Amino acid sequence: MKILIVYAHPEPQSMNGTMFSSAVNALTNAGHEVKVSDLYAMRFNPVSDRTNFTTVNNPTFFKQQAEEVYASQMNGFADFIEDEQQKVEWCDLMIWQFPLWWFSVPAILKGWVDRVFTMGRFYKNGRIYENGIFRGKRALLSLTTGGPEANYIKERYGTLETILHPLQRGILEFTGFSVLQPHVIYGTEKQSTEKLALEAEAWKARLKDIFNEEPIMAINIEQG
């Protein structure tokens, strides 16, 4: 199978770095094809503007979605965006590896989505959710948190399901991906080296059988 891993952490020796390298090795050793987008190593620019495109639809007023639709019709995406779009279109499974920062993804990963997940190519009228362009593909969020699991309750931080809803439902399922259960390592700063090593082994063990997992339906935001 074909897997894309999008990795968003600036420190290779971090737990996210360990999870990233463990996934690449485990999936490659299992015979899968793996491509990566190591966003910090790539120095990916998260800022969307006209440099997203080689074409121009309206030179006097920049409306990003209109330019995206036009570029989709005219093969007008900048090369570095085209490369990332082709990776997403190529994969059977997309994994995002990131630390939870301010209850969301790091800005570099959100900017990657803003620039790569374009209207006209990744979604369009009538081609969302169950009719999404990426129907049949799977996606998985693998993340670390600074706080302990006990804090992720409605009365404190909010449940992790609610926190991840904009990512799982608003981006991934919106474009047609079937979302797998997120892989979460809580409170990494307070865990021992031995415990983190066990977490990495558990991650590799999960990946061995990842294509036999059943997708989840992302939580309804009203459920809290």
C-alpha positions in Angstrom: 0.0 0.0 0.0 1.0 3.6 -0.4 1.4 5.8 2.7 2.1 9.6 3.0 3.5 10.8 6.3 3.2 14.5 6.9 5.5 15.4 9.8 5.4 18.7 11.7 8.0 19.1 14.4 11.2 21.1 14.4 13.3 18.7 16.6 14.3 15.3 15.1 15.2 13.9 18.6 11.7 14.7 20.0 9.1 12.0 20.6 7.4 13.2 17.4 10.7 12.6 15.6 10.8 9.1 17.1 7.3 8.4 16.0 8.0 9.7 12.5 11.1 7.6 12.0 9.5 4.6 13.6 6.6 4.8 11.2 8.8 5.2 8.1 10.9 2.2 9.1 8.0 0.0 10.2 5.9 0.6 7.1 8.9 0.3 4.7 10.0 -2.9 6.3 6.4 -4.3 5.9 6.7 -3.7 2.2 4.6 -0.6 1.8 5.6 2.4 -0.3 6.2 5.5 1.9 6.5 9.1 0.9 7.1 11.9 3.5 6.6 15.6 3.8 8.9 16.7 6.6 7.6 20.2 6.8 10.3 21.8 8.9 13.1 20.2 7.0 11.5 21.4 3.8 11.2 24.9 5.3 7.6 24.8 4.0 6.2 28.3 3.9 2.7 28.2 5.5 1.6 31.6 4.2 -1.0 31.5 1.4 -0.9 34.2 -1.3 -0.5 34.6 -5.1 2.7 32.5 -4.9 0.4 29.5 -4.6 -0.2 29.8 -8.4 1.4 30.3 -11.7 -1.9 31.4 -13.2 -3.9 34.5 -12.5 -7.7 34.6 -12.6 -8.3 38.1 -11.2 -5.3 40.4 -11.1 -7.0 43.1 -9.2 -8.6 41.3 -6.3 -7.2 38.1 -4.7 -9.8 35.6 -3.8 -8.0 32.4 -2.9 -10.7 29.9 -3.7 -11.5 31.4 -7.0 -7.8 31.3 -7.9 -7.7 27.7 -6.8 -10.6 26.7 -9.0 -9.0 28.5 -11.9 -5.6 26.9 -11.3 -7.3 23.5 -11.1 -8.6 24.0 -14.5 -5.4 25.5 -16.0 -2.8 23.3 -14.3 -1.7 26.5 -12.6 -0.3 25.5 -9.1 3.2 26.4 -8.1 5.5 23.4 -8.4 6.0 23.0 -4.7 2.3 22.8 -4.1 1.7 20.6 -7.1 4.3 18.2 -5.6 2.4 18.0 -2.3 -1.0 17.6 -4.0 0.3 14.7 -6.0 1.5 13.0 -2.8 -2.0 13.3 -1.3 -3.6 12.0 -4.5 -1.1 9.1 -4.6 -1.5 7.7 -1.1 -3.9 5.1 0.2 -3.3 6.2 3.8 -2.2 9.7 5.0 -0.7 10.0 8.5 -0.2 13.4 10.2 2.5 13.3 12.9 2.5 16.4 15.1 2.4 17.9 18.7 -0.8 19.4 19.9 0.0 23.1 20.1 -2.7 25.4 21.5 -5.4 22.7 20.9 -4.5 22.3 17.2 -1.8 21.5 14.8 1.4 23.6 14.5 1.0 26.6 12.1 3.3 25.0 9.5 0.9 22.0 9.2 -2.2 24.2 9.1 -0.5 26.3 6.4 0.3 23.2 4.5 -3.4 22.4 4.5 -4.4 25.9 3.5 -2.1 25.8 0.5 -2.4 22.2 -0.6 -6.1 21.3 0.0 -7.5 23.4 -2.8 -11.0 24.1 -4.0 -11.6 22.6 -7.4 -9.0 19.9 -7.0 -9.5 18.4 -3.5 -13.1 19.4 -3.1 -15.9 21.1 -5.1 -19.6 21.5 -5.1 -21.2 18.1 -4.5 -17.8 16.4 -3.9 -17.5 16.5 -0.1 -18.0 14.0 2.8 -19.5 10.8 1.5 -19.0 12.0 -2.1 -15.6 13.5 -1.4 -12.8 13.3 -3.9 -10.7 11.2 -1.6 -13.4 8.6 -0.9 -11.6 5.2 -0.4 -8.5 6.8 1.2 -7.8 6.7 4.9 -6.2 9.2 7.3 -4.8 9.0 10.8 -3.7 11.6 13.2 -0.7 10.7 15.4 0.0 13.2 18.0 1.6 14.1 21.4 0.3 16.3 24.1 1.9 18.2 26.9 -0.9 17.7 29.4 -1.8 14.4 31.0 -4.8 12.3 29.7 -6.8 13.2 32.8 -7.0 16.9 31.7 -8.8 16.1 28.5 -12.3 16.2 29.9 -15.2 18.5 29.1 -14.8 20.3 32.4 -11.1 21.2 31.8 -9.5 21.2 28.4 -12.4 19.6 26.6 -12.4 16.0 25.3 -9.8 15.2 22.7 -12.5 14.1 20.4 -14.0 17.6 20.4 -10.5 19.2 20.0 -9.7 17.1 17.0 -13.2 17.5 15.4 -12.1 20.4 13.2 -9.3 18.3 11.8 -11.0 15.0 11.5 -14.4 16.2 10.4 -13.7 19.6 9.0 -10.7 18.7 6.8 -10.2 15.0 6.4 -13.7 13.7 6.2 -14.8 16.8 4.4 -12.5 15.8 1.5 -13.6 12.2 1.6 -11.0 10.5 3.8 -12.1 7.7 6.1 -10.6 8.6 9.5 -8.9 6.0 11.7 -8.8 6.2 15.5 -6.2 8.8 16.4 -2.9 7.7 18.0 -2.2 9.8 21.1 0.7 9.9 23.5 -0.2 12.1 26.5 2.1 14.1 28.7 5.4 13.2 26.9 7.4 15.7 29.0 6.7 13.8 32.2 7.2 10.3 30.9 10.4 8.3 31.4 12.7 7.3 28.5 11.7 3.7 29.1 8.0 4.5 28.9 8.4 6.5 25.7 10.4 3.6 24.1 7.4 1.4 24.9 5.1 3.9 23.3 7.2 3.8 20.1 7.0 0.0 20.0 3.2 0.1 20.5 3.0 2.5 17.5 5.0 0.2 15.3 2.9 -2.8 16.4 -0.3 -0.9 15.5 1.1 0.0 12.1 1.6 -3.6 11.2 -2.1 -4.1 11.0 -3.2 -0.6 10.2 -5.0 -1.5 7.0 -7.3 -3.9 8.8 -8.6 -1.2 11.1 -12.2 0.1 10.8 -12.6 3.8 10.4 -14.3 5.9 13.0 -17.0 8.5 12.5 -15.7 11.8 13.9 -17.6 13.0 16.9 -20.5 15.4 16.4 -19.4 18.7 17.8 -22.7 19.1 19.7 -21.9 16.0 21.7 -19.0 17.8 23.4 
